[in-house]
Amino acid sequence: MKTITLATLLLLSAFAWAGTPPNPADYTVSVHVGRSRNNSAHQRLNVVINERKYELEAYGVSMVLALGDYKAKFVKDEHRGTYDSLQTYEFLLPDQKIRKFIVVGQAE
């Protein structure tokens, strides 16, 4: 009986960690990935968002993301003064997984 109870608790905790799937309607930002590269354990992207060029980075990802268009949402916009900012986008990938990217560069 203890084994069944323990197995049930472990299964329920796994479902709790899984959380709810992302809602595609929340991802309204269109992102075009024009360059993707692996920099050790970081994924670096050159993207265009709202006709502006950015360089994004995801930590702990050692693969290259396929080029093309993705949906994203803006999840962080922190400013220190009028000149420094920390911005984060969350991409919705085709398999409904999400990946966070930090803005590490911008260009005109």
N, C-alpha and C positions, 0 to 999 in steps of 0.2 A: 504493500500500500504506500509506503514511504517513497518508493521508486516512481510510482505513477504520479504522486503528488509533486515530486521534484521535477519530473519530466514536464508536467503541465505548467508549472511555474516558469521553467526555462523557456518553454515555447511561447507563453504569454509575454515574457519579457522581451523575447526576440521580436514579436509583433509590435511592442511598444517602441522599440528602438527604430523600427522601420519607418514609422511616422506615416503621414499621408502623402500620396503622390502629388507632385507639383501641378498647379492649375495652369494650363497653357495660356489662358486668357490674361494671366498676370504678367506675361512676358511680351511686352508691347514694343520694345526697342529692337529695331532691325540693325544687325551687325553684319558687315561683310568682312570676312577673313581673307586677306590677300597674301599673307605670308605667315608661315608657322614653322617654328624651329624648336629644337630641344637644346637647352643650355644646362647640362648636368641634370639635376632633378627638378628643373623648372621648364615650364612650357611658355614660350614667348610668341606672341601674335602681333602682327601689324594689321590693324583693322580700320574700317571707316564706319563711324557712327554719326548720323545726322550731318553728313558731308564734312566731318572733321576727322583728321587722322590721329590715331592713338597707338601706343604700344602697351599691350596688356601682358600680365604674367600670372601664371598659376603655379603655386609651389607644390612640390611633391608629385608632380606629373612628369614622367620621363618619356613621353611619347609625343608624336607630332599630330596635331589636330588637322583633319581634312579641310581643305580650302572650300570656301563657299559662304552661304548665308545662314545665319543663326538668329534665333530670337533670344532676347535677354531682358533683364530688368535691372534697374539702377537700385542698388541696395545700400550704398553708403556714399555720403557726400559731406566730408568734414573739411572745414576751412580754418586756417590759422592766419588771421590777418586777411589782407586782400590779395596776397600773392601765392601762398602755399595751399595745396589741397591734397586730400587723400580720398580717392574715389574707388568704388568697387562695383563691378557688374557681375551678375549671376547669369550664366548661359543655360538655356534649356537644350540639352542634346537630343538627338533623334530617338534615343532609347528611353526618354523621359528622365534621365539622370541629370543632375545639375552640377555645374562646376563654377567656382568663384574665381574671378580674375581681378587683379589690382591694376589700376592705371599707373604705369611706370614711365610713360613718355607721351608727349604730344607734339604735333607738328602742324605747320600751316600748309 
